[in-house]
Amino acid sequence: MTPDGPELTADTVRDLLRAQHPDLAERSLRLGARGWDNQLWRLGDDLAVRLPWATPTADALLLKEHTWLPVLAPRLPLPAPVPQRLGAPSARFPRPWIVTTWVPGAPGEAPATRGPAAADALGAFLTALHRPAPEDAPAGRERGGPLAPLAGQFEHGLASAVEQGLLPDPKTVRAMRSLWADAVAAPAWSGPAVWLHGDLHPANVLTADGTFCGVIDFGDLCAGDPACDLAAAWTLLPDGALDRFHTAYRPGYRAARDPGHVPAPGPAPDTATLRRARGWALLRALGCLLIGEAGRRGRRGGKPSWAPPARAALRRIVPAR
């Protein structure tokens, strides 16, 4: 995935606001970030304009956020960007766009350092999010489903990492294959489909003062197996915080589907779910490592800042030899 969309400028964004949301058009405006799917422009101190610009699927992901985040965000203990306005496609910009709240914090490539606080924050966030989803919740593409269909993706990523010299130790490669096989062989999720963020990698979890302070980019929001999100315990938390997270994470999976019902805290994740979660963590860390290496080599779409947290995650996921 590389950004091949139209070049967007402050003038473009301001013209869109003047045409459709003129009460916001004279606020200060500056570029916040360019992602694979969207560009984010700061609008004053508390809002942002989010515009799809690269991948063709970005429109649907953005509209999904507009539909569901106002429902989900109020119950989450970490701030999330809540859509406030919807922009319609026009001759000036032929795709939908949104105005959303701005969530302050640094992307998680600046890692959390206060292990207990970060584990508690992540555990509380996923406990609140992982409630049974309604029947009309969006289905995941790959997220939230079984790992077996992603075996080709895992093997391709592993081969690419070995070829580029990122995994020079054959013992590490064998251990990664063994962990992946164990995750694929774990019993499937038998509980209800729960709400998932679906993309909890370091760039989508914000930090401040050594712990997590916000979660952004809910474009992959879907319902399914919680193991997909639980991978974040390995990929985001500092060393030594895993057990604390598993104590803090207590979702009520078996609650009724009534969206107004607050489930009582449940038990810790079962062993099979943790096996699948570790497989998801391995797949995600491997992908981030390759994206980081692409950035180091100056390839379009690469992000060099992704490599250090990916290496740290792999050290946590793959046991010491």
Secondary structure per residue as TSV (DSSP state, phi and psi in degrees):
chain	resnum	aa	ss	phi	psi
A	1	M	-	360.0	121.8
A	2	T	-	-132.6	150.9
A	3	P	-	-75.7	101.4
A	4	D	-	-113.7	13.5
A	5	G	S	-79.6	-178.7
A	6	P	-	-67.5	150.2
A	7	E	-	-73.3	126.5
A	8	L	-	-107.8	139.5
A	9	T	-	-124.4	167.8
A	10	A	H	-59.5	-36.1
A	11	D	H	-62.7	-40.9
A	12	T	H	-60.3	-50.1
A	13	V	H	-63.5	-41.7
A	14	R	H	-66.1	-38.0
A	15	D	H	-62.6	-40.0
A	16	L	H	-62.9	-43.1
A	17	L	H	-64.4	-43.7
A	18	R	H	-60.8	-36.6
A	19	A	H	-75.6	-35.0
A	20	Q	H	-118.2	-27.1
A	21	H	-	-138.6	66.9
A	22	P	G	-62.5	-23.4
A	23	D	G	-68.5	-15.1
A	24	L	G	-105.1	-5.8
A	25	A	T	-69.3	-25.3
A	26	E	T	-97.6	7.9
A	27	R	S	-68.1	158.6
A	28	S	-	-61.3	146.1
A	29	L	E	-139.8	128.5
A	30	R	E	-153.1	151.5
A	31	L	E	-65.8	130.8
A	32	G	E	-98.4	-46.2
A	33	A	E	-166.6	152.2
A	34	R	E	-116.4	113.4
A	35	G	-	-102.1	-174.9
A	36	W	S	-66.0	-42.8
A	37	D	S	-93.5	-40.5
A	38	N	E	-133.6	157.1
A	39	Q	E	-104.5	145.4
A	40	L	E	-122.0	123.5
A	41	W	E	-115.8	124.0
A	42	R	E	-65.7	133.9
A	43	L	E	-124.4	98.3
A	44	G	T	68.0	-153.1
A	45	D	T	-93.2	-20.5
A	46	D	T	-124.8	0.5
A	47	L	E	-128.5	166.7
A	48	A	E	-147.3	150.3
A	49	V	E	-103.9	127.2
A	50	R	E	-117.4	118.3
A	51	L	E	-125.9	128.3
A	52	P	E	-69.1	138.6
A	53	W	-	-142.2	-13.5
A	54	A	S	-120.3	-80.4
A	55	T	-	-72.6	144.0
A	56	P	T	-67.8	-19.8
A	57	T	T	-83.4	-6.6
A	58	A	H	-62.3	-32.4
A	59	D	H	-59.3	-48.5
A	60	A	H	-64.6	-37.7
A	61	L	H	-65.7	-40.2
A	62	L	H	-66.1	-43.1
A	63	L	H	-66.1	-31.9
A	64	K	H	-63.1	-44.8
A	65	E	H	-60.0	-42.5
A	66	H	H	-62.4	-34.3
A	67	T	H	-76.4	-45.2
A	68	W	H	-102.8	-29.3
A	69	L	H	-63.6	-37.1
A	70	P	H	-60.3	-24.5
A	71	V	H	-80.0	-42.5
A	72	L	H	-87.5	-37.9
A	73	A	G	-58.6	-38.6
A	74	P	G	-60.8	-23.3
A	75	R	G	-95.0	-1.8
A	76	L	-	-89.2	137.5
A	77	P	S	-79.5	-11.8
A	78	L	S	-108.4	140.9
A	79	P	-	-59.5	143.4
A	80	A	-	-133.4	152.6
A	81	P	-	-72.9	118.5
A	82	V	-	-102.0	119.3
A	83	P	E	-59.3	135.0
A	84	Q	E	-111.5	-35.0
A	85	R	E	-138.1	152.8
A	86	L	E	-115.7	130.4
A	87	G	E	-100.4	133.9
A	88	A	-	-88.8	150.7
A	89	P	-	-57.6	147.3
A	90	S	-	-151.3	176.3
A	91	A	S	-62.8	-31.7
A	92	R	S	-71.8	-35.7
A	93	F	-	-151.8	110.1
A	94	P	-	-85.7	28.6
A	95	R	S	-135.6	155.8
A	96	P	-	-69.7	157.9
A	97	W	E	-152.3	165.4
A	98	I	E	-134.1	156.0
A	99	V	E	-106.8	128.0
A	100	T	E	-133.0	165.7
A	101	T	E	-70.1	150.4
A	102	W	-	-94.1	131.1
A	103	V	-	-106.1	114.6
A	104	P	-	-74.7	155.1
A	105	G	S	139.4	165.5
A	106	A	E	-96.0	140.9
A	107	P	E	-54.9	149.6
A	108	G	T	-69.6	2.4
A	109	E	T	-61.0	-25.1
A	110	A	S	-84.4	98.6
A	111	P	-	-71.1	156.9
A	112	A	-	-65.9	138.2
A	113	T	-	-117.0	-20.5
A	114	R	-	-92.9	90.2
A	115	G	H	-54.1	-53.9
A	116	P	H	-60.3	-43.5
A	117	A	H	-65.3	-41.8
A	118	A	H	-66.3	-41.5
A	119	A	H	-62.4	-42.2
A	120	D	H	-65.4	-41.5
A	121	A	H	-65.5	-45.0
A	122	L	H	-67.1	-40.8
A	123	G	H	-62.3	-42.2
A	124	A	H	-66.9	-39.5
A	125	F	H	-62.7	-48.3
A	126	L	H	-73.2	-30.2
A	127	T	H	-60.8	-42.8
A	128	A	H	-72.1	-35.9
A	129	L	H	-76.2	-40.1
A	130	H	-	-79.9	63.9
A	131	R	S	-104.6	154.7
A	132	P	B	-54.2	131.3
A	133	A	-	-87.4	153.7
A	134	P	-	-70.7	167.4
A	135	E	T	-61.8	-29.0
A	136	D	T	-93.9	13.4
A	137	A	S	-64.2	147.8
A	138	P	-	-65.3	141.7
A	139	A	B	-82.7	147.6
A	140	G	-	-75.5	155.1
A	141	R	S	-76.1	-68.1
A	142	E	S	-113.4	-29.2
A	143	R	T	-65.6	138.1
A	144	G	T	84.6	-1.7
A	145	G	S	-104.6	-169.4
A	146	P	-	-71.5	158.0
A	147	L	S	-83.0	-26.8
A	148	A	G	-53.2	-41.7
A	149	P	G	-64.5	-12.9
A	150	L	G	-97.2	10.8
A	151	A	H	-60.4	-40.4
A	152	G	H	-63.1	-40.1
A	153	Q	H	-62.8	-42.4
A	154	F	H	-63.5	-48.0
A	155	E	H	-64.9	-38.8
A	156	H	H	-64.2	-44.0
A	157	G	H	-64.0	-41.0
A	158	L	H	-64.2	-45.0
A	159	A	H	-62.5	-40.1
A	160	S	H	-64.9	-40.7
A	161	A	H	-65.4	-40.6
A	162	V	H	-65.7	-44.8
A	163	E	H	-60.8	-34.8
A	164	Q	T	-88.2	4.9
A	165	G	T	77.1	17.4
A	166	L	S	-83.3	-19.6
A	167	L	-	-130.6	76.3
A	168	P	-	-76.8	-15.1
A	169	D	-	-92.6	114.1
A	170	P	H	-58.7	-30.7
A	171	K	H	-64.6	-38.0
A	172	T	H	-64.0	-42.7
A	173	V	H	-63.2	-42.4
A	174	R	H	-64.1	-40.1
A	175	A	H	-64.7	-38.2
A	176	M	H	-65.3	-41.5
A	177	R	H	-64.1	-39.0
A	178	S	H	-65.4	-42.8
A	179	L	H	-64.7	-39.8
A	180	W	H	-63.7	-45.5
A	181	A	H	-60.9	-39.2
A	182	D	H	-65.1	-40.6
A	183	A	H	-65.7	-41.6
A	184	V	H	-65.7	-34.4
A	185	A	H	-80.4	-11.6
A	186	A	S	-63.5	146.4
A	187	P	-	-55.0	144.1
A	188	A	-	-70.2	159.5
A	189	W	-	-65.5	129.1
A	190	S	-	-114.5	0.9
A	191	G	S	-86.4	-173.8
A	192	P	-	-70.4	155.7
A	193	A	-	-68.7	120.5
A	194	V	E	-106.3	159.1
A	195	W	E	-62.6	135.7
A	196	L	E	-128.4	142.2
A	197	H	-	-68.6	-46.4
A	198	G	-	89.2	-10.4
A	199	D	-	-150.6	51.9
A	200	L	-	-85.2	64.4
A	201	H	-	-96.8	170.0
A	202	P	G	-56.9	-31.7
A	203	A	G	-71.8	-15.7
A	204	N	G	-103.5	2.9
A	205	V	E	-122.4	119.9
A	206	L	E	-90.3	148.6
A	207	T	E	-125.1	154.6
A	208	A	E	-160.0	139.1
A	209	D	T	54.2	35.7
A	210	G	T	82.4	2.9
A	211	T	E	-138.6	-179.2
A	212	F	E	-84.5	138.9
A	213	C	E	-129.5	1.0
A	214	G	E	179.2	159.6
A	215	V	E	-131.8	132.2
A	216	I	-	-124.8	178.1
A	217	D	-	53.7	79.2
A	218	F	-	-96.5	26.6
A	219	G	T	-62.4	-26.7
A	220	D	T	-96.2	16.0
A	221	L	-	-52.2	131.8
A	222	C	E	-163.0	-177.7
A	223	A	E	-118.5	141.6
A	224	G	E	167.8	-149.1
A	225	D	-	-72.9	123.7
A	226	P	T	-64.0	-15.1
A	227	A	H	-56.3	-32.4
A	228	C	H	-57.0	-44.8
A	229	D	H	-79.2	-32.1
A	230	L	H	-66.2	-15.9
A	231	A	T	-56.9	-25.4
A	232	A	H	-60.5	-23.8
A	233	A	H	-61.8	-33.9
A	234	W	H	-84.8	-34.6
A	235	T	H	-88.8	-19.1
A	236	L	T	-113.7	-33.4
A	237	L	S	-80.9	149.3
A	238	P	-	-71.1	167.7
A	239	D	T	-55.6	142.3
A	240	G	T	84.3	3.3
A	241	A	-	-103.4	-0.8
A	242	L	H	-64.0	-46.8
A	243	D	H	-62.9	-38.8
A	244	R	H	-62.0	-40.8
A	245	F	H	-61.5	-44.1
A	246	H	H	-67.7	-21.0
A	247	T	H	-77.9	-36.6
A	248	A	H	-77.8	-25.8
A	249	Y	-	-87.1	111.9
A	250	R	-	-142.2	68.2
A	251	P	-	-77.4	152.0
A	252	G	-	-94.6	77.4
A	253	Y	T	-58.9	-33.2
A	254	R	T	-94.0	20.1
A	255	A	S	-69.1	159.7
A	256	A	-	-63.5	160.4
A	257	R	S	-79.7	1.2
A	258	D	-	-59.5	115.3
A	259	P	T	-63.9	-17.9
A	260	G	T	-87.6	-6.9
A	261	H	-	-83.5	131.9
A	262	V	-	-99.4	111.5
A	263	P	-	-70.6	149.5
A	264	A	-	-71.3	151.4
A	265	P	-	-55.8	140.7
A	266	G	-	-108.2	-170.2
A	267	P	-	-76.4	169.0
A	268	A	-	-64.6	159.6
A	269	P	-	-58.8	141.9
A	270	D	-	-73.8	166.0
A	271	T	H	-60.7	-40.8
A	272	A	H	-63.7	-41.2
A	273	T	H	-63.6	-40.3
A	274	L	H	-67.3	-34.3
A	275	R	H	-63.8	-45.0
A	276	R	H	-65.8	-39.0
A	277	A	H	-62.4	-38.5
A	278	R	H	-65.0	-36.6
A	279	G	H	-63.8	-43.1
A	280	W	H	-61.6	-40.2
A	281	A	H	-63.1	-40.7
A	282	L	H	-63.4	-45.7
A	283	L	H	-62.0	-43.6
A	284	R	H	-68.8	-42.9
A	285	A	H	-64.7	-38.8
A	286	L	H	-63.8	-43.8
A	287	G	H	-62.6	-42.1
A	288	C	H	-66.6	-34.6
A	289	L	H	-61.7	-43.2
A	290	L	H	-67.9	-38.1
A	291	I	H	-65.5	-39.0
A	292	G	H	-64.1	-40.5
A	293	E	H	-67.4	-38.2
A	294	A	H	-59.8	-39.3
A	295	G	H	-66.2	-40.3
A	296	R	H	-61.4	-33.4
A	297	R	T	-88.3	4.1
A	298	G	T	77.0	19.9
A	299	R	-	-80.1	143.7
A	300	R	T	-62.6	133.0
A	301	G	T	90.3	-12.2
A	302	G	-	-76.3	155.6
A	303	K	-	-136.0	97.6
A	304	P	G	-60.2	-27.4
A	305	S	G	-69.2	-11.1
A	306	W	G	-80.7	-18.2
A	307	A	H	-68.5	-47.9
A	308	P	H	-58.7	-47.9
A	309	P	H	-65.2	-29.2
A	310	A	H	-67.5	-41.7
A	311	R	H	-64.4	-41.5
A	312	A	H	-62.2	-40.9
A	313	A	H	-63.9	-43.0
A	314	L	H	-62.4	-35.2
A	315	R	H	-64.9	-32.4
A	316	R	H	-78.0	-34.8
A	317	I	H	-76.2	-44.8
A	318	V	S	-89.7	120.2
A	319	P	-	-64.1	151.6
A	320	A	-	-61.4	142.6
A	321	R	-	-101.5	360.0
